[in-house]
Amino acid sequence: MARYTLVYGVRLIPEGALRGVEEATLKLTDGSTAGLTLHTFDGTIPQLRRSLDRSLDAFFDLLPGAEDEDVETFGD
């Protein structure tokens, strides 16, 4: 089974207090860089949890290179 490092961050900010979001940059061991898109959701805690769950499910469903064995073992 392939192994990965998942880079993830979460921060709650009161709705309306966020001015903007910029792309984060990852520095890889080979000297190259990779972008990391940041996403935002607005709502109550239960709405945020549902949105985050859906977003994570979509991420792993669309992940290129996911091996069939991984999807069968860990997919819903």
Secondary structure as UniProt FT lines:
FT   TURN            15..16
FT   STRAND          24..27
FT   TURN            29..30
FT   STRAND          33..36
FT   HELIX           45..62
FT   TURN            64..65
FT   HELIX           68..74
//
